[in-house]
Amino acid sequence: MELDRYFERVGYKGGAAPTLETLTALHTAHVFAIPFENLDVFYGKPISLEPEALCRKLVDGGRGGYCFEMNGLFSLVLRELGFHVTDLLARRVDGGIRRAKTHQVLMIEIDGARYLADVGYGNNGIAAPLRLAPGEEQAQMADAYLITEDPQFGYVLHRREDGAFAPMYAFTAEECYPADFEVANYYVSTHPQSFFRAGRFCTKPTPSGRITLTEDSLKIRENGAATQRPVSEGEFGSLLNRHFGLSLDLFKEC
């Protein structure tokens, strides 16, 4: 990992010491610069988690990616900087249903404290690391999050929606390894019923909210207010380029 190339990709000009300040600045820079998208999966292209492939696609290629790519790359960067990183797998929590562990997150230890880092959740994901402090509400720009402990699921991340905290995903502190992520990545990118194969989408946060493009809509959330308009057939590519700086032809060719 050539850190200078990554720093340039995300527009980071801060220090490189393994501190909370560095972690927070890098996390925010990453999610603002590299969009979360599923275009390779949608077009049936294999997703490689090899370090060289991640760097070639997300850093040198100016591309976006999804959780295993985004957090995989971020884990490599943090380790290179000297952070203590534990790679974890999380499961979506929806009405108490035990869904498969198909989301990668990171746990970072700094000066005896633990933090949740996740640059690859996509819509409504965190923009900066969260203290792993159950019961403590934590505000981030236009959002607020809460981590709780559950006897079934371990830690559960919640986001405030309409005045109440709704669960997003759950995880434990059990360290996971490349083989674990290879299995989950293969399922998510190839299974016929995978959400990521159902339609194209691209999203990233902004300082005041988030912008999300799907097959049929463009949604922009700013300062708590959201606007949404339909996307006509054939308009996806132009909106992808206008709002995310990505060329649809690039995804089709690579």
C-alpha positions as protocol buffer text, in pm:
chain_id: "A"
residue {
  index: 1
  type: MET
  ca { x: 0 y: 0 z: 0 }
}
residue {
  index: 2
  type: GLU
  ca { x: 149 y: 330 z: -113 }
}
residue {
  index: 3
  type: LEU
  ca { x: -10 y: 568 z: 134 }
}
residue {
  index: 4
  type: ASP
  ca { x: 63 y: 882 z: -68 }
}
residue {
  index: 5
  type: ARG
  ca { x: -157 y: 754 z: -350 }
}
residue {
  index: 6
  type: TYR
  ca { x: -440 y: 678 z: -109 }
}
residue {
  index: 7
  type: PHE
  ca { x: -407 y: 1016 z: 63 }
}
residue {
  index: 8
  type: GLU
  ca { x: -429 y: 1189 z: -274 }
}
residue {
  index: 9
  type: ARG
  ca { x: -733 y: 981 z: -372 }
}
residue {
  index: 10
  type: VAL
  ca { x: -931 y: 1085 z: -63 }
}
residue {
  index: 11
  type: GLY
  ca { x: -788 y: 1438 z: -41 }
}
residue {
  index: 12
  type: TYR
  ca { x: -621 y: 1381 z: 296 }
}
residue {
  index: 13
  type: LYS
  ca { x: -343 y: 1619 z: 402 }
}
residue {
  index: 14
  type: GLY
  ca { x: -323 y: 1553 z: 777 }
}
residue {
  index: 15
  type: GLY
  ca { x: -78 y: 1365 z: 994 }
}
residue {
  index: 16
  type: ALA
  ca { x: 2 y: 995 z: 984 }
}
residue {
  index: 17
  type: ALA
  ca { x: 31 y: 913 z: 1355 }
}
residue {
  index: 18
  type: PRO
  ca { x: -206 y: 635 z: 1473 }
}
residue {
  index: 19
  type: THR
  ca { x: -428 y: 867 z: 1676 }
}
residue {
  index: 20
  type: LEU
  ca { x: -803 y: 921 z: 1703 }
}
residue {
  index: 21
  type: GLU
  ca { x: -762 y: 1251 z: 1521 }
}
residue {
  index: 22
  type: THR
  ca { x: -599 y: 1073 z: 1226 }
}
residue {
  index: 23
  type: LEU
  ca { x: -858 y: 793 z: 1225 }
}
residue {
  index: 24
  type: THR
  ca { x: -1148 y: 1038 z: 1228 }
}
residue {
  index: 25
  type: ALA
  ca { x: -1006 y: 1259 z: 954 }
}
residue {
  index: 26
  type: LEU
  ca { x: -922 y: 963 z: 730 }
}
residue {
  index: 27
  type: HIS
  ca { x: -1259 y: 797 z: 785 }
}
residue {
  index: 28
  type: THR
  ca { x: -1447 y: 1112 z: 690 }
}
residue {
  index: 29
  type: ALA
  ca { x: -1222 y: 1183 z: 392 }
}
residue {
  index: 30
  type: HIS
  ca { x: -1273 y: 829 z: 261 }
}
residue {
  index: 31
  type: VAL
  ca { x: -1654 y: 828 z: 272 }
}
residue {
  index: 32
  type: PHE
  ca { x: -1674 y: 1176 z: 117 }
}
residue {
  index: 33
  type: ALA
  ca { x: -1434 y: 1088 z: -168 }
}
residue {
  index: 34
  type: ILE
  ca { x: -1506 y: 724 z: -257 }
}
residue {
  index: 35
  type: PRO
  ca { x: -1869 y: 641 z: -333 }
}
residue {
  index: 36
  type: PHE
  ca { x: -2044 y: 324 z: -225 }
}
residue {
  index: 37
  type: GLU
  ca { x: -2170 y: 146 z: -538 }
}
residue {
  index: 38
  type: ASN
  ca { x: -2252 y: -200 z: -672 }
}
residue {
  index: 39
  type: LEU
  ca { x: -2193 y: -159 z: -1046 }
}
residue {
  index: 40
  type: ASP
  ca { x: -1935 y: -434 z: -1086 }
}
residue {
  index: 41
  type: VAL
  ca { x: -2164 y: -678 z: -906 }
}
residue {
  index: 42
  type: PHE
  ca { x: -2463 y: -571 z: -1113 }
}
residue {
  index: 43
  type: TYR
  ca { x: -2271 y: -624 z: -1438 }
}
residue {
  index: 44
  type: GLY
  ca { x: -2148 y: -966 z: -1323 }
}
residue {
  index: 45
  type: LYS
  ca { x: -1781 y: -875 z: -1281 }
}
residue {
  index: 46
  type: PRO
  ca { x: -1581 y: -1063 z: -1015 }
}
residue {
  index: 47
  type: ILE
  ca { x: -1494 y: -879 z: -695 }
}
residue {
  index: 48
  type: SER
  ca { x: -1135 y: -939 z: -585 }
}
residue {
  index: 49
  type: LEU
  ca { x: -1033 y: -865 z: -227 }
}
residue {
  index: 50
  type: GLU
  ca { x: -661 y: -894 z: -296 }
}
residue {
  index: 51
  type: PRO
  ca { x: -475 y: -582 z: -178 }
}
residue {
  index: 52
  type: GLU
  ca { x: -339 y: -507 z: -525 }
}
residue {
  index: 53
  type: ALA
  ca { x: -687 y: -531 z: -677 }
}
residue {
  index: 54
  type: LEU
  ca { x: -839 y: -304 z: -413 }
}
residue {
  index: 55
  type: CYS
  ca { x: -571 y: -41 z: -468 }
}
residue {
  index: 56
  type: ARG
  ca { x: -597 y: -68 z: -846 }
}
residue {
  index: 57
  type: LYS
  ca { x: -974 y: -24 z: -847 }
}
residue {
  index: 58
  type: LEU
  ca { x: -1051 y: 220 z: -565 }
}
residue {
  index: 59
  type: VAL
  ca { x: -731 y: 425 z: -556 }
}
residue {
  index: 60
  type: ASP
  ca { x: -571 y: 426 z: -901 }
}
residue {
  index: 61
  type: GLY
  ca { x: -891 y: 362 z: -1094 }
}
residue {
  index: 62
  type: GLY
  ca { x: -1097 y: 628 z: -922 }
}
residue {
  index: 63
  type: ARG
  ca { x: -1373 y: 374 z: -866 }
}
residue {
  index: 64
  type: GLY
  ca { x: -1617 y: 308 z: -585 }
}
residue {
  index: 65
  type: GLY
  ca { x: -1701 y: -22 z: -419 }
}
residue {
  index: 66
  type: TYR
  ca { x: -1896 y: -196 z: -148 }
}
residue {
  index: 67
  type: CYS
  ca { x: -1821 y: -303 z: 209 }
}
residue {
  index: 68
  type: PHE
  ca { x: -1561 y: -575 z: 153 }
}
residue {
  index: 69
  type: GLU
  ca { x: -1368 y: -351 z: -85 }
}
residue {
  index: 70
  type: MET
  ca { x: -1409 y: -24 z: 105 }
}
residue {
  index: 71
  type: ASN
  ca { x: -1340 y: -155 z: 454 }
}
residue {
  index: 72
  type: GLY
  ca { x: -1083 y: -400 z: 318 }
}
residue {
  index: 73
  type: LEU
  ca { x: -886 y: -111 z: 172 }
}
residue {
  index: 74
  type: PHE
  ca { x: -935 y: 103 z: 483 }
}
residue {
  index: 75
  type: SER
  ca { x: -809 y: -180 z: 703 }
}
residue {
  index: 76
  type: LEU
  ca { x: -492 y: -204 z: 492 }
}
residue {
  index: 77
  type: VAL
  ca { x: -434 y: 171 z: 520 }
}
residue {
  index: 78
  type: LEU
  ca { x: -485 y: 178 z: 896 }
}
residue {
  index: 79
  type: ARG
  ca { x: -255 y: -120 z: 954 }
}
residue {
  index: 80
  type: GLU
  ca { x: 13 y: 46 z: 742 }
}
residue {
  index: 81
  type: LEU
  ca { x: -15 y: 352 z: 965 }
}
residue {
  index: 82
  type: GLY
  ca { x: 30 y: 143 z: 1278 }
}
residue {
  index: 83
  type: PHE
  ca { x: -327 y: 122 z: 1407 }
}
residue {
  index: 84
  type: HIS
  ca { x: -447 y: -184 z: 1599 }
}
residue {
  index: 85
  type: VAL
  ca { x: -723 y: -313 z: 1370 }
}
residue {
  index: 86
  type: THR
  ca { x: -959 y: -609 z: 1415 }
}
residue {
  index: 87
  type: ASP
  ca { x: -1163 y: -706 z: 1110 }
}
residue {
  index: 88
  type: LEU
  ca { x: -1518 y: -813 z: 1196 }
}
residue {
  index: 89
  type: LEU
  ca { x: -1831 y: -943 z: 1023 }
}
residue {
  index: 90
  type: ALA
  ca { x: -2171 y: -791 z: 1098 }
}
residue {
  index: 91
  type: ARG
  ca { x: -2527 y: -900 z: 1026 }
}
residue {
  index: 92
  type: ARG
  ca { x: -2827 y: -684 z: 943 }
}
residue {
  index: 93
  type: VAL
  ca { x: -3081 y: -667 z: 1223 }
}
residue {
  index: 94
  type: ASP
  ca { x: -3438 y: -651 z: 1100 }
}
residue {
  index: 95
  type: GLY
  ca { x: -3720 y: -731 z: 1339 }
}
residue {
  index: 96
  type: GLY
  ca { x: -3503 y: -974 z: 1533 }
}
residue {
  index: 97
  type: ILE
  ca { x: -3436 y: -1191 z: 1227 }
}
residue {
  index: 98
  type: ARG
  ca { x: -3092 y: -1353 z: 1233 }
}
residue {
  index: 99
  type: ARG
  ca { x: -2959 y: -1266 z: 888 }
}
residue {
  index: 100
  type: ALA
  ca { x: -2625 y: -1390 z: 760 }
}
residue {
  index: 101
  type: LYS
  ca { x: -2304 y: -1205 z: 845 }
}
residue {
  index: 102
  type: THR
  ca { x: -2243 y: -1032 z: 514 }
}
residue {
  index: 103
  type: HIS
  ca { x: -2106 y: -691 z: 614 }
}
residue {
  index: 104
  type: GLN
  ca { x: -1746 y: -609 z: 702 }
}
residue {
  index: 105
  type: VAL
  ca { x: -1670 y: -358 z: 977 }
}
residue {
  index: 106
  type: LEU
  ca { x: -1355 y: -265 z: 1168 }
}
residue {
  index: 107
  type: MET
  ca { x: -1279 y: -230 z: 1537 }
}
residue {
  index: 108
  type: ILE
  ca { x: -990 y: 4 z: 1618 }
}
residue {
  index: 109
  type: GLU
  ca { x: -816 y: 21 z: 1957 }
}
residue {
  index: 110
  type: ILE
  ca { x: -653 y: 351 z: 2056 }
}
residue {
  index: 111
  type: ASP
  ca { x: -515 y: 418 z: 2403 }
}
residue {
  index: 112
  type: GLY
  ca { x: -728 y: 147 z: 2559 }
}
residue {
  index: 113
  type: ALA
  ca { x: -1054 y: 262 z: 2397 }
}
residue {
  index: 114
  type: ARG
  ca { x: -1231 y: 81 z: 2113 }
}
residue {
  index: 115
  type: TYR
  ca { x: -1398 y: 242 z: 1810 }
}
residue {
  index: 116
  type: LEU
  ca { x: -1624 y: 117 z: 1533 }
}
residue {
  index: 117
  type: ALA
  ca { x: -1503 y: 217 z: 1187 }
}
residue {
  index: 118
  type: ASP
  ca { x: -1712 y: 153 z: 876 }
}
residue {
  index: 119
  type: VAL
  ca { x: -1649 y: 334 z: 548 }
}
residue {
  index: 120
  type: GLY
  ca { x: -1851 y: 79 z: 350 }
}
residue {
  index: 121
  type: TYR
  ca { x: -2210 y: 55 z: 471 }
}
residue {
  index: 122
  type: GLY
  ca { x: -2366 y: 276 z: 208 }
}
residue {
  index: 123
  type: ASN
  ca { x: -2698 y: 449 z: 267 }
}
residue {
  index: 124
  type: ASN
  ca { x: -2719 y: 599 z: 617 }
}
residue {
  index: 125
  type: GLY
  ca { x: -2377 y: 461 z: 715 }
}
residue {
  index: 126
  type: ILE
  ca { x: -2152 y: 639 z: 961 }
}
residue {
  index: 127
  type: ALA
  ca { x: -1928 y: 919 z: 836 }
}
residue {
  index: 128
  type: ALA
  ca { x: -1677 y: 899 z: 1122 }
}
residue {
  index: 129
  type: PRO
  ca { x: -1574 y: 635 z: 1377 }
}
residue {
  index: 130
  type: LEU
  ca { x: -1797 y: 575 z: 1678 }
}
residue {
  index: 131
  type: ARG
  ca { x: -1684 y: 500 z: 2030 }
}
residue {
  index: 132
  type: LEU
  ca { x: -1773 y: 144 z: 2123 }
}
residue {
  index: 133
  type: ALA
  ca { x: -1964 y: 277 z: 2422 }
}
residue {
  index: 134
  type: PRO
  ca { x: -2305 y: 107 z: 2462 }
}
residue {
  index: 135
  type: GLY
  ca { x: -2586 y: 343 z: 2559 }
}
residue {
  index: 136
  type: GLU
  ca { x: -2405 y: 660 z: 2453 }
}
residue {
  index: 137
  type: GLU
  ca { x: -2581 y: 865 z: 2184 }
}
residue {
  index: 138
  type: GLN
  ca { x: -2328 y: 999 z: 1934 }
}
residue {
  index: 139
  type: ALA
  ca { x: -2405 y: 1279 z: 1689 }
}
residue {
  index: 140
  type: GLN
  ca { x: -2243 y: 1298 z: 1346 }
}
residue {
  index: 141
  type: MET
  ca { x: -2320 y: 1591 z: 1122 }
}
residue {
  index: 142
  type: ALA
  ca { x: -2687 y: 1544 z: 1027 }
}
residue {
  index: 143
  type: ASP
  ca { x: -2722 y: 1203 z: 1197 }
}
residue {
  index: 144
  type: ALA
  ca { x: -2718 y: 1047 z: 1543 }
}
residue {
  index: 145
  type: TYR
  ca { x: -2618 y: 690 z: 1631 }
}
residue {
  index: 146
  type: LEU
  ca { x: -2641 y: 462 z: 1931 }
}
residue {
  index: 147
  type: ILE
  ca { x: -2464 y: 135 z: 2009 }
}
residue {
  index: 148
  type: THR
  ca { x: -2639 y: -109 z: 2242 }
}
residue {
  index: 149
  type: GLU
  ca { x: -2560 y: -457 z: 2369 }
}
residue {
  index: 150
  type: ASP
  ca { x: -2794 y: -747 z: 2298 }
}
residue {
  index: 151
  type: PRO
  ca { x: -2771 y: -1099 z: 2449 }
}
residue {
  index: 152
  type: GLN
  ca { x: -2843 y: -1255 z: 2108 }
}
residue {
  index: 153
  type: PHE
  ca { x: -2652 y: -1033 z: 1868 }
}
residue {
  index: 154
  type: GLY
  ca { x: -2370 y: -870 z: 2065 }
}
residue {
  index: 155
  type: TYR
  ca { x: -2329 y: -502 z: 1979 }
}
residue {
  index: 156
  type: VAL
  ca { x: -2608 y: -341 z: 1777 }
}
residue {
  index: 157
  type: LEU
  ca { x: -2566 y: -17 z: 1584 }
}
residue {
  index: 158
  type: HIS
  ca { x: -2874 y: 207 z: 1565 }
}
residue {
  index: 159
  type: ARG
  ca { x: -2947 y: 527 z: 1372 }
}
residue {
  index: 160
  type: ARG
  ca { x: -3203 y: 784 z: 1478 }
}
residue {
  index: 161
  type: GLU
  ca { x: -3499 y: 795 z: 1240 }
}
residue {
  index: 162
  type: ASP
  ca { x: -3816 y: 998 z: 1299 }
}
residue {
  index: 163
  type: GLY
  ca { x: -3729 y: 1057 z: 1663 }
}
residue {
  index: 164
  type: ALA
  ca { x: -3646 y: 695 z: 1751 }
}
residue {
  index: 165
  type: PHE
  ca { x: -3337 y: 475 z: 1715 }
}
residue {
  index: 166
  type: ALA
  ca { x: -3375 y: 200 z: 1454 }
}
residue {
  index: 167
  type: PRO
  ca { x: -3130 y: -96 z: 1439 }
}
residue {
  index: 168
  type: MET
  ca { x: -2894 y: -120 z: 1143 }
}
residue {
  index: 169
  type: TYR
  ca { x: -2659 y: -413 z: 1206 }
}
residue {
  index: 170
  type: ALA
  ca { x: -2510 y: -625 z: 1484 }
}
residue {
  index: 171
  type: PHE
  ca { x: -2159 y: -757 z: 1541 }
}
residue {
  index: 172
  type: THR
  ca { x: -1936 y: -919 z: 1799 }
}
residue {
  index: 173
  type: ALA
  ca { x: -1567 y: -863 z: 1871 }
}
residue {
  index: 174
  type: GLU
  ca { x: -1471 y: -1201 z: 1722 }
}
residue {
  index: 175
  type: GLU
  ca { x: -1185 y: -1144 z: 1479 }
}
residue {
  index: 176
  type: CYS
  ca { x: -1249 y: -1260 z: 1121 }
}
residue {
  index: 177
  type: TYR
  ca { x: -996 y: -1358 z: 857 }
}
residue {
  index: 178
  type: PRO
  ca { x: -952 y: -1335 z: 478 }
}
residue {
  index: 179
  type: ALA
  ca { x: -1127 y: -1669 z: 423 }
}
residue {
  index: 180
  type: ASP
  ca { x: -1435 y: -1544 z: 611 }
}
residue {
  index: 181
  type: PHE
  ca { x: -1458 y: -1238 z: 390 }
}
residue {
  index: 182
  type: GLU
  ca { x: -1398 y: -1439 z: 72 }
}
residue {
  index: 183
  type: VAL
  ca { x: -1699 y: -1660 z: 153 }
}
residue {
  index: 184
  type: ALA
  ca { x: -1927 y: -1366 z: 239 }
}
residue {
  index: 185
  type: ASN
  ca { x: -1806 y: -1166 z: -61 }
}
residue {
  index: 186
  type: TYR
  ca { x: -1874 y: -1455 z: -298 }
}
residue {
  index: 187
  type: TYR
  ca { x: -2228 y: -1496 z: -168 }
}
residue {
  index: 188
  type: VAL
  ca { x: -2312 y: -1125 z: -182 }
}
residue {
  index: 189
  type: SER
  ca { x: -2167 y: -1075 z: -530 }
}
residue {
  index: 190
  type: THR
  ca { x: -2301 y: -1390 z: -699 }
}
residue {
  index: 191
  type: HIS
  ca { x: -2615 y: -1521 z: -527 }
}
residue {
  index: 192
  type: PRO
  ca { x: -2926 y: -1464 z: -743 }
}
residue {
  index: 193
  type: GLN
  ca { x: -3120 y: -1325 z: -446 }
}
residue {
  index: 194
  type: SER
  ca { x: -2846 y: -1085 z: -335 }
}
residue {
  index: 195
  type: PHE
  ca { x: -2970 y: -728 z: -293 }
}
residue {
  index: 196
  type: PHE
  ca { x: -2657 y: -606 z: -471 }
}
residue {
  index: 197
  type: ARG
  ca { x: -2755 y: -783 z: -793 }
}
residue {
  index: 198
  type: ALA
  ca { x: -3110 y: -647 z: -805 }
}
residue {
  index: 199
  type: GLY
  ca { x: -3036 y: -299 z: -939 }
}
residue {
  index: 200
  type: ARG
  ca { x: -2770 y: -33 z: -977 }
}
residue {
  index: 201
  type: PHE
  ca { x: -2709 y: 225 z: -705 }
}
residue {
  index: 202
  type: CYS
  ca { x: -2447 y: 472 z: -587 }
}
residue {
  index: 203
  type: THR
  ca { x: -2437 y: 682 z: -269 }
}
residue {
  index: 204
  type: LYS
  ca { x: -2211 y: 894 z: -54 }
}
residue {
  index: 205
  type: PRO
  ca { x: -2253 y: 1133 z: 239 }
}
residue {
  index: 206
  type: THR
  ca { x: -2211 y: 1509 z: 218 }
}
residue {
  index: 207
  type: PRO
  ca { x: -2132 y: 1751 z: 503 }
}
residue {
  index: 208
  type: SER
  ca { x: -2505 y: 1827 z: 533 }
}
residue {
  index: 209
  type: GLY
  ca { x: -2664 y: 1492 z: 443 }
}
residue {
  index: 210
  type: ARG
  ca { x: -2639 y: 1231 z: 169 }
}
residue {
  index: 211
  type: ILE
  ca { x: -2697 y: 1181 z: -203 }
}
residue {
  index: 212
  type: THR
  ca { x: -2824 y: 848 z: -336 }
}
residue {
  index: 213
  type: LEU
  ca { x: -2885 y: 738 z: -695 }
}
residue {
  index: 214
  type: THR
  ca { x: -3081 y: 422 z: -776 }
}
residue {
  index: 215
  type: GLU
  ca { x: -3233 y: 282 z: -1093 }
}
residue {
  index: 216
  type: ASP
  ca { x: -3552 y: 481 z: -1048 }
}
residue {
  index: 217
  type: SER
  ca { x: -3477 y: 775 z: -818 }
}
residue {
  index: 218
  type: LEU
  ca { x: -3231 y: 1044 z: -712 }
}
residue {
  index: 219
  type: LYS
  ca { x: -3257 y: 1133 z: -344 }
}
residue {
  index: 220
  type: ILE
  ca { x: -3075 y: 1427 z: -186 }
}
residue {
  index: 221
  type: ARG
  ca { x: -3089 y: 1479 z: 190 }
}
residue {
  index: 222
  type: GLU
  ca { x: -2969 y: 1813 z: 327 }
}
residue {
  index: 223
  type: ASN
  ca { x: -2995 y: 1942 z: 684 }
}
residue {
  index: 224
  type: GLY
  ca { x: -3266 y: 1694 z: 772 }
}
residue {
  index: 225
  type: ALA
  ca { x: -3483 y: 1765 z: 467 }
}
residue {
  index: 226
  type: ALA
  ca { x: -3498 y: 1523 z: 174 }
}
residue {
  index: 227
  type: THR
  ca { x: -3594 y: 1570 z: -189 }
}
residue {
  index: 228
  type: GLN
  ca { x: -3649 y: 1283 z: -429 }
}
residue {
  index: 229
  type: ARG
  ca { x: -3720 y: 1277 z: -800 }
}
residue {
  index: 230
  type: PRO
  ca { x: -3772 y: 992 z: -1046 }
}
residue {
  index: 231
  type: VAL
  ca { x: -3494 y: 884 z: -1280 }
}
residue {
  index: 232
  type: SER
  ca { x: -3602 y: 818 z: -1635 }
}
residue {
  index: 233
  type: GLU
  ca { x: -3475 y: 531 z: -1847 }
}
residue {
  index: 234
  type: GLY
  ca { x: -3129 y: 611 z: -1980 }
}
residue {
  index: 235
  type: GLU
  ca { x: -3069 y: 892 z: -1730 }
}
residue {
  index: 236
  type: PHE
  ca { x: -2873 y: 688 z: -1475 }
}
residue {
  index: 237
  type: GLY
  ca { x: -2539 y: 730 z: -1651 }
}
residue {
  index: 238
  type: SER
  ca { x: -2554 y: 1109 z: -1679 }
}
residue {
  index: 239
  type: LEU
  ca { x: -2657 y: 1146 z: -1314 }
}
residue {
  index: 240
  type: LEU
  ca { x: -2383 y: 907 z: -1206 }
}
residue {
  index: 241
  type: ASN
  ca { x: -2128 y: 1127 z: -1378 }
}
residue {
  index: 242
  type: ARG
  ca { x: -2276 y: 1457 z: -1260 }
}
residue {
  index: 243
  type: HIS
  ca { x: -2307 y: 1371 z: -891 }
}
residue {
  index: 244
  type: PHE
  ca { x: -2032 y: 1110 z: -839 }
}
residue {
  index: 245
  type: GLY
  ca { x: -1782 y: 1180 z: -1117 }
}
residue {
  index: 246
  type: LEU
  ca { x: -1809 y: 824 z: -1249 }
}
residue {
  index: 247
  type: SER
  ca { x: -1849 y: 710 z: -1608 }
}
residue {
  index: 248
  type: LEU
  ca { x: -2090 y: 426 z: -1667 }
}
residue {
  index: 249
  type: ASP
  ca { x: -1885 y: 319 z: -1969 }
}
residue {
  index: 250
  type: LEU
  ca { x: -1586 y: 265 z: -1738 }
}
residue {
  index: 251
  type: PHE
  ca { x: -1780 y: 11 z: -1530 }
}
residue {
  index: 252
  type: LYS
  ca { x: -1901 y: -173 z: -1836 }
}
residue {
  index: 253
  type: GLU
  ca { x: -1552 y: -198 z: -1988 }
}
residue {
  index: 254
  type: CYS
  ca { x: -1337 y: -287 z: -1684 }
}
